[in-house]
Amino acid sequence: MDDTATLIALRPFPLIRPGADLAAIVIDTIEKLGQRIGTGDVLVLAQKIVSKAEGRYVDLAHVTPSAEAQKIGHETDKDPRLVEVILGESRRIVRHGPGVLIVEHRLGCVMANAGVDRSNIDPETGAEPVLLLPHDPDASAAALRERLTAHFGTALAVIISDSFGRAWRRGTCGIALGAAGLPSVMDLRGRPDLYGRELRVSETGFADEIAAAASLLMGQSDEGVPAVILRGLSWSGASTPASHLIRPAEEDLFR
């Protein structure tokens, strides 16, 4: 790995509407900014612009909450229509309380509100629009990577990131929801440490670390930076999707 890594915010970046050709917009933005894509570059895209391009909107004005959603809405002080959408994106409820609804998302992530979001949503997309996560973030990352690699004629990696709460720690942090072109998890088991001791349990969430670095430029509110290039990393190992970052239930002592 090189001694220097560089983060480049792709700004300005246009607002994304349903049906937008996101790959074409990314290509146009990179070229207008005079950036060049090199082998080993990583493009990190905020989940929200991928979801917007894929039209992952639900209008709460057209949602009828079930009895279960009404009950949970009362217990959590949440709009029962929003709870109904959350339940539709979830495998199960993990915990809930006043103002909090933690679920296991259909993708396997344990997260607040199944990633259903009301912030930075274009009001023209509905009377009361909310935005869901991409249907298949790994497939979205792979499709974007294929388009970008074909255009620029060089291999790059793509990560779709989201801000994510963490157990036992305050604050959100960028994580990889989708990935293509790099190993999402680095398995260091069997390698020696500085003193020759064999590592027995060490695995690195490589894609998550990149997403977290990019989120320093992306921000969480009105920064308007949904795309970042990270340059200067190198790695070995086969490409694996971000789904490999999810710990299997049989290995999870807290599930």
C-alpha positions as CSV (number, residue, x, y, z in Angstrom):
1,M,0.0,0.0,0.0
2,D,1.2,3.5,-0.9
3,D,2.2,6.0,1.8
4,T,-0.4,8.6,0.6
5,A,-4.1,8.3,-0.2
6,T,-6.1,11.1,-1.6
7,L,-9.8,11.9,-1.3
8,I,-11.4,14.0,-4.1
9,A,-14.9,15.3,-3.8
10,L,-16.9,15.4,-7.1
11,R,-18.4,18.8,-6.6
12,P,-20.7,20.3,-7.9
13,F,-22.8,17.2,-8.5
14,P,-26.3,17.5,-10.0
15,L,-29.4,16.6,-8.1
16,I,-30.6,13.1,-9.0
17,R,-34.2,12.3,-10.0
18,P,-35.9,9.0,-10.6
19,G,-34.8,7.3,-13.8
20,A,-31.6,9.3,-14.1
21,D,-28.7,7.6,-15.8
22,L,-26.4,7.7,-12.8
23,A,-23.4,6.3,-14.6
24,A,-23.6,8.9,-17.4
25,I,-23.9,11.7,-14.8
26,V,-20.9,10.4,-12.9
27,I,-18.9,10.2,-16.1
28,D,-19.9,13.7,-17.1
29,T,-19.1,15.1,-13.7
30,I,-15.7,13.5,-13.6
31,E,-14.8,14.8,-17.0
32,K,-16.1,18.3,-16.4
33,L,-13.9,18.5,-13.3
34,G,-10.9,17.4,-15.3
35,Q,-10.3,14.3,-13.2
36,R,-8.8,11.1,-14.7
37,I,-9.6,7.6,-13.5
38,G,-6.7,5.3,-12.9
39,T,-6.4,1.7,-12.0
40,G,-7.0,1.2,-8.3
41,D,-9.2,4.3,-7.9
42,V,-12.3,3.8,-5.8
43,L,-15.5,5.7,-6.5
44,V,-17.7,6.0,-3.5
45,L,-21.3,7.0,-4.1
46,A,-23.8,7.9,-1.4
47,Q,-26.7,5.4,-1.2
48,K,-29.2,8.1,-1.5
49,I,-28.3,9.1,-5.1
50,V,-28.4,5.4,-6.1
51,S,-31.8,5.0,-4.5
52,K,-33.1,8.2,-6.1
53,A,-31.9,7.1,-9.6
54,E,-33.6,3.7,-9.1
55,G,-36.8,5.4,-8.0
56,R,-36.9,3.8,-4.6
57,Y,-39.6,6.1,-3.3
58,V,-42.7,5.4,-1.3
59,D,-45.4,8.1,-0.8
60,L,-46.7,7.8,2.7
61,A,-49.9,9.5,1.6
62,H,-50.8,6.2,-0.2
63,V,-49.8,3.8,2.7
64,T,-52.4,2.2,4.9
65,P,-50.8,0.9,8.1
66,S,-51.6,-2.5,9.4
67,A,-52.7,-3.2,13.0
68,E,-49.1,-4.2,13.9
69,A,-47.7,-1.0,12.4
70,Q,-50.2,1.0,14.4
71,K,-49.3,-0.7,17.6
72,I,-45.5,-0.3,17.0
73,G,-46.1,3.3,15.9
74,H,-47.8,4.0,19.2
75,E,-45.0,2.4,21.2
76,T,-42.3,4.2,19.3
77,D,-44.0,7.6,18.7
78,K,-43.5,7.0,15.0
79,D,-46.0,7.6,12.1
80,P,-47.7,4.2,11.7
81,R,-47.5,4.6,7.9
82,L,-43.7,5.0,8.2
83,V,-43.6,1.9,10.4
84,E,-45.6,0.0,7.8
85,V,-42.9,0.8,5.1
86,I,-40.2,-0.1,7.6
87,L,-41.8,-3.5,8.3
88,G,-42.1,-4.1,4.5
89,E,-38.3,-3.7,4.2
90,S,-37.5,-5.9,7.3
91,R,-37.0,-9.5,8.2
92,R,-37.8,-8.9,11.8
93,I,-37.8,-6.3,14.6
94,V,-34.7,-6.5,16.8
95,R,-35.6,-3.9,19.5
96,H,-37.9,-1.0,19.7
97,G,-38.7,1.8,22.2
98,P,-39.8,5.4,22.3
99,G,-38.3,7.0,19.2
100,V,-36.3,3.9,18.3
101,L,-37.0,1.0,15.9
102,I,-34.1,-1.4,15.2
103,V,-34.7,-4.0,12.6
104,E,-33.0,-6.7,10.6
105,H,-33.2,-5.3,7.0
106,R,-34.1,-7.8,4.2
107,L,-30.4,-7.4,3.0
108,G,-29.2,-8.7,6.4
109,C,-28.1,-5.4,8.0
110,V,-29.3,-4.7,11.6
111,M,-30.1,-1.0,11.4
112,A,-32.5,1.8,12.5
113,N,-35.7,2.2,10.5
114,A,-34.6,-0.2,7.8
115,G,-32.7,2.7,6.2
116,V,-36.0,4.4,5.3
117,D,-35.2,8.1,5.1
118,R,-37.0,11.4,4.9
119,S,-34.0,13.8,4.7
120,N,-32.8,15.5,1.5
121,I,-35.8,14.1,-0.4
122,D,-37.2,16.1,-3.4
123,P,-40.7,17.1,-2.4
124,E,-41.8,16.8,-6.0
125,T,-41.5,13.0,-5.8
126,G,-44.7,12.7,-3.8
127,A,-47.0,14.3,-1.2
128,E,-45.1,12.7,1.7
129,P,-42.2,10.8,0.1
130,V,-39.7,8.6,1.9
131,L,-36.7,6.8,0.3
132,L,-35.7,3.2,0.6
133,L,-32.3,1.5,0.2
134,P,-31.4,0.2,-3.2
135,H,-33.0,-3.1,-4.0
136,D,-29.6,-4.8,-4.5
137,P,-26.7,-2.5,-3.6
138,D,-24.0,-5.0,-4.7
139,A,-25.7,-5.4,-8.1
140,S,-26.0,-1.6,-8.4
141,A,-22.3,-1.2,-7.7
142,A,-21.4,-3.9,-10.2
143,A,-23.5,-2.3,-12.9
144,L,-22.0,1.1,-12.3
145,R,-18.5,-0.3,-12.3
146,E,-19.1,-2.0,-15.6
147,R,-20.2,1.2,-17.2
148,L,-17.4,3.3,-15.8
149,T,-14.7,0.8,-16.6
150,A,-15.9,0.5,-20.2
151,H,-15.9,4.3,-20.6
152,F,-12.6,5.1,-19.0
153,G,-10.8,2.0,-20.2
154,T,-9.3,1.2,-16.8
155,A,-10.4,-0.9,-13.8
156,L,-11.8,0.9,-10.8
157,A,-13.8,-0.1,-7.8
158,V,-17.2,1.2,-6.8
159,I,-18.7,1.4,-3.3
160,I,-22.2,2.4,-2.4
161,S,-22.1,3.9,1.1
162,D,-24.5,4.8,3.8
163,S,-24.3,6.5,7.2
164,F,-24.9,3.8,9.8
165,G,-25.3,3.8,13.6
166,R,-23.1,1.4,15.6
167,A,-23.8,-0.6,18.7
168,W,-22.1,0.6,21.8
169,R,-20.9,3.9,20.2
170,R,-22.6,7.2,19.5
171,G,-22.7,8.8,16.1
172,T,-23.1,7.5,12.6
173,C,-20.2,6.4,10.4
174,G,-20.0,5.6,6.7
175,I,-20.3,1.9,5.8
176,A,-20.4,0.0,2.5
177,L,-23.9,-1.2,1.5
178,G,-22.7,-2.3,-2.0
179,A,-19.3,-2.9,-3.5
180,A,-17.6,-4.2,-6.7
181,G,-14.0,-4.4,-7.8
182,L,-12.3,-4.9,-4.4
183,P,-12.3,-7.3,-1.5
184,S,-14.9,-6.0,1.0
185,V,-13.3,-8.0,3.8
186,M,-9.6,-8.5,4.2
187,D,-8.8,-11.8,5.9
188,L,-5.5,-11.4,7.8
189,R,-5.7,-14.7,9.6
190,G,-2.4,-16.6,9.3
191,R,-0.3,-13.5,8.7
192,P,2.4,-12.5,11.2
193,D,2.3,-9.4,13.3
194,L,5.4,-7.2,13.9
195,Y,6.8,-9.8,16.3
196,G,6.1,-12.8,14.2
197,R,3.0,-13.9,16.1
198,E,0.3,-15.5,13.9
199,L,-2.9,-13.5,13.6
200,R,-5.8,-15.8,14.5
201,V,-9.0,-13.7,14.3
202,S,-8.1,-10.5,12.5
203,E,-10.3,-9.5,9.6
204,T,-10.5,-5.9,8.2
205,G,-13.7,-4.4,6.9
206,F,-11.8,-2.9,3.9
207,A,-14.9,-1.5,2.1
208,D,-16.3,-0.1,5.3
209,E,-13.0,1.7,6.0
210,I,-13.1,3.3,2.6
211,A,-16.7,4.3,2.9
212,A,-15.9,5.9,6.3
213,A,-13.0,7.9,4.9
214,A,-15.2,9.2,2.0
215,S,-18.0,10.2,4.4
216,L,-15.6,12.8,5.9
217,L,-16.1,14.8,2.7
218,M,-19.7,13.6,2.0
219,G,-21.0,14.9,5.3
220,Q,-24.5,14.1,6.8
221,S,-26.6,17.1,6.0
222,D,-26.5,19.8,3.3
223,E,-22.9,19.4,2.0
224,G,-24.1,18.2,-1.4
225,V,-21.2,15.8,-1.9
226,P,-22.6,12.4,-2.9
227,A,-19.6,11.2,-4.8
228,V,-15.9,10.9,-3.8
229,I,-12.9,9.4,-5.5
230,L,-10.3,7.7,-3.2
231,R,-6.9,7.4,-4.9
232,G,-3.7,5.8,-3.7
233,L,-4.7,2.5,-2.2
234,S,-3.6,-0.9,-3.4
235,W,-4.8,-4.3,-2.4
236,S,-4.6,-8.0,-3.2
237,G,-7.4,-10.6,-3.1
238,A,-10.5,-11.3,-5.1
239,S,-13.3,-8.9,-5.4
240,T,-16.1,-9.7,-3.0
241,P,-19.5,-8.0,-2.5
242,A,-20.4,-5.9,0.5
243,S,-22.8,-8.6,1.6
244,H,-19.7,-10.5,2.8
245,L,-19.4,-7.8,5.6
246,I,-22.6,-9.0,7.3
247,R,-21.8,-11.4,10.1
248,P,-23.7,-14.7,9.8
249,A,-26.3,-15.3,12.5
250,E,-24.5,-18.4,13.7
251,E,-21.4,-16.3,14.5
252,D,-23.3,-13.4,16.1
253,L,-23.5,-13.6,19.9
254,F,-25.9,-10.7,20.1
255,R,-28.5,-11.5,17.5
